[in-house]
Amino acid sequence: MPDTLKQVALEALAQLPEDTVLCHGDFHPDNIVLSARGPIILDWTDATLGHPLADVARTALLMQHAAVPPHIPGRWLIETGRALWYRLYLRRYCQLRSISPAQVNSWLLPVAAARLSEGIPEEEERLLALVERASVKMKIISLPPQTPETRLRDRRSEPKDR
């Protein structure tokens, strides 16, 4: 990620509230098992302490921006199902916590920047675009429009520190 966007993500993070609650870090339908006693949440390997809205924003990224491999049959069905599940999840979460979707969205910029650091090539272009849009929306920076070619050029000129 270009240094400018890293700085923007850090500035956005500095403006958000801190908290130290248990966060799952990888919450999505594949990590939920329905049992006779109710849902059971699986796969706590990415659990951490942090702000709960950062965890919800991470779920948003997983449901809306994570790559579905192009060779998967019924890819459109998976993407549609993810979008529907997330809308229902977000609506219910906001009802239970008396918050707005905008409060969750305020976490998307730093969470998307963190996701970029995971180095998932299939998601890189979408996540960079999300970080750029969010930073402009927050009026932190004003970026010229980028094409896939300029993103690739910028990516090649970055130091390889990961």
Secondary structure, 3 states (H helix, E strand, C coil): CCHHHHHHHHHHHHCCCCCCEEECCCCCHHHEEEECCEEEECCCCCCEEECHHHHHHHHHHHHHCCCCCCCCCCHHHHHHHHHHHHHHHHHHHHHHHCCCHHHHHCCHHHHHHHHHCCCCHHHHHHHHHHHHHHHHHCCCCCCCCCCHHHHHHHHHHCCCCC
